[in-house]
């Protein structure tokens, strides 16, 4: 069953361009739904590369931000066990 997905107008333009390029390069007209399915299939086949290059472009915090975080850490003097941490944080 088809579902509607809201897409930013700028990304919609990019989908339109990609759809046109596919048509020009292959001579095959493809719907945007088919195009998105093929994109998703490509990502699934190349999942490791996808996550490495597009999602996890991790940048370390600047030292000044890290120092602020470290300064806010408080030792409450309570010993926490891994086996009981969920109960201690969230209750029963």
ABEGO torsion letter per residue (X at the ends): XBBBBBBBAAAAAAAAAAAAAAAAAAGBBBBAAAAAAAAAAAAAAAAAAAAAAAABBBBBBBAAAAAAAAAABBBAGBBBBAAAAAAAAAEX
